[in-house]
Amino acid sequence: MSNKVNRRDFLKIMGWGGVGATLAGCDLPTTVTLEEGKEEVVSYLVPEEYVIPGVGVWYASTCQQCPAGCGVHGRVREGRVLKLEGNPESPINAGTLCQMGQSALQAHYNPDRITQPLLRKNGSLAPVSWKEAMEALVHRVGPSAGVAGERIAWFTDSISGHQAVLLDALRKTMGSEDHYVYEAISQGVVRAVSRDMLGEAVPRLRFDKARAILSFGADFLGTWQSPVHNATQYAQFRSPPRGVLIQVEPNMSLTGANADLWVPIRPGTEGVLAMGIASVLANKHRKSLDRLPAGLQERIHGYDMDEVIRITGVSGNHIIKIASWLSERSPSLVLAGATAEGHEQGYEIVSAIMLLNVILGNVGETIESAGDFPFPQLVARSGDSRALLDFARALEEQRYDVVFFRGANPVYAAPKGLDLAGKLKGVGFKVALSMFQDETTLAADLVLPLRSPLEDWGTHVPAYQGTEAVISIQQPLMEPLYPETRGFGDILLSLLKMYQAPGYQDYADYYAYLRAAFTALPSVLKNGAGDEDFWVAALQKGVVKVPVGEGRLTVKVADIEVPQGGGESGLRLIPAARLGMWDGRHANIPWLQEAPDQITKVVWNSWAELHPRTARKLGVKTGDAVRITSPEGTIEANVYVYKGIHPDAIAVPMGQGHEAYGRYAKGRGVNPLKIIKPVTDAKTGELAAVATSVQVARTERKELFVKLGGSESQLGRKIVATVTADVFERTEGGA
Amino acid sequence: MSIPASLGGWVLALILGLFLGGAPSWAAKVPNAVPPDETYSGEYVEQPIEFPHDTHAAVNEINCLYCHTYARRSSVAGIPPTSKCMGCHSVIATDKPRIKKLTEYWEKRQPPPWKKVHDVPDFVHFTHEKHLQRFVFENEGMQVEDVAEVCAFCHGDVKSMTVAVKVRPLTMGFCRRCHEANEGPFDCWKCHK
């Protein structure tokens, strides 16, 4: 080089120059306004003894971001909750918390919260006082409104604890028999199969005891059952002697990305592969099929492996490898998830998968009874997707005059084919208990603004209990931000009073009800403590441990006919669930929108995953927009070309494509649930979410497609570039 | 020279001290410290009540930490809760106009909306607690009765003011030079975390 400044010196000069510039700037007037007397600083009138301004106090509560029910600790400073962490006392999350839990703060402080009741007047929702809102409610639904009880329905998300007790009491008083409990992300089919085959819908899983896990699309680290609990168990599973994880699914999930062996499978053929593996286990590894019905035994023994390979697209080597891992590494654990259950014969597919646990002797080893929870009235009413279809059918029959909504957003989640928004117009009076103006809330006639979960009281009994059964307590972490919002329990209680239900008149509020309910708990839970001490300890810990009755799993395998799958032309559309947007309920949380997707690293948008081979056939590259057409409708999304998907599938994430739901969610991306066919699993009635074939065509449209990272492959390079000592001597050090 | 080096240092300091006509009062009262000497002339800020720091701290010799009790425990010194004011002023000087105004606030159950005078940007983590530890509670030879001398490092001679006025620049350069002189931590992330 002609001048004497080499790269290294250049960097040094730049570095010192930068520091110099920074330090010289230290005395310049700051660009941040810190003028004296512009801000107010208000003291406490009378401080609480334990409060020190500037020092946080941590309180225990329960996370409400998904139905898993993790315990949280919230840091409260100067009356504001500022940070959430996991509660170490909770046997579900044991001190850890996922990104959705951390982001509960942004739901709480969200600028789009509803701050006062809204009533439909002349076609649009207008703010009204609580007095007016309750008068409207009494007028339309009250005891003297003349509405028959069976014409009133409730549509909620999963609900448990004392809120469920109050809701049951209210429904009984109203005479309302129908309570739809809806979750788009549920394990409805898996629960049904477990109940039929093992005698328990939600048995306890011991990831920590398993030496191999075979998961058919169960994204247990992301969206399956109790992700945070599973993750802590998974860490034990992965500590020496390290367990082997095999993930079989059409599109890669977070769990799939962590697997030792990730096997892409043609959507809907998971049952065939399970039968193939069973056949290898029986024929090659001499596993006993004694507990299976004779017909099934015979079919497994005679299963045609060439057919399995042809139908599933999984190589024979992989099948043999999976079978020998499972056979050698006992006990193992075989799981089924969303991509296995979302078919018209999902029940049979999941049964074939669960069968492997029986053949491998995992029942009683890695699958245990969760025991009998002694308070059935508090147990979770877990949502499923069947609720949505049943509800649509009931609306079709015009069975309701009044519907109450809480938590769930069926108008957003329902496939176009159900025409839920249209059918809801036939319901005379719709009441939404809601924090946000989501699609369902906007369709309501009366909106009652809810407090955020961080401002409200409650108790929760999660459907999947961790290592021990608990009642998890939700206590307010701060005063309500908006005085005109009310707690869910408080609204239920005031409705009970309105109906003059006996036994509820004396409770001033839901807090008083909970205090009384805790006093009434049997003394075995209180460890000899007085009622006051028990309550204080429960609030402090956030959980009350509940001894459960002894339970036993009883294996009963029915004969099943496994569907062969395939047949339809086009690509199979997979609405992919992710820990983040979840079912769409978190689309209004900027932290989660800006958190890069775990697989594609895309932010603030939707995308369509395509296999490179499929993309080549269509002539599209990453970033190109494609039109995805099903018999139900069309969506457009940018393509993400990726090897982590089966060539016969196209995956679009769930959660975006809101038409309302506030400034962060509205008009962003697309909702794949809208264009799926409203078909069901025949046995359980669950929505068959992965059963829709679509036509994909390229468009000329190009849209800004923001993602972190340029390439998902390391292109053969090492993570850290290194050179050997003698190469270094020759090139750098020898000068 | 036959005088040992350490002793020589003392002699030098003594001579210098005599030459300069005695150190300022804080030098004697805050050992192991080099106080900052930069100044800033802040505006007089109109407060809801013209609180007389001079009456409290100079005339009645009330320790700063009696009212700003959180300074030793927290990042913020804390404006004293209104209940603390009323602890004395429900009986003392109840006929004075400023106390009458205070009593009005108290009876309305509202703390007075004081205006902020001293502040640093949100990206600066300043903590009173650590500074008081260094200069008062973990400072050998320091008397807690003289804490006002330490407060004065950043807040000036509040004893001579009514309501507080900003008399130090409180810029990063100001912080940095004081940290340099007093061997305070110098990592970026100590303050910018």
Interface residues (C-beta under 8 A of the other chain):
Chain A: L23 G25 C26 D27 L28 P29 T30 V32 L34 E35 E36 G37 K38 E39 E40 V41 V42 S43 Y44 L45 V46 P47 I52 P53 G54 V55
Chain B: G42 E43 V45 E46 Y70 R73 S74 S75 V76 G78 I79 P80 P81 T82 S83 W106 R109 Q110 P111 P112 P113 W114 K115 K116 V117 H118 D119 V120 P121 D122 V165 K166 P169 L170 T171 M172 G173 F174 R176
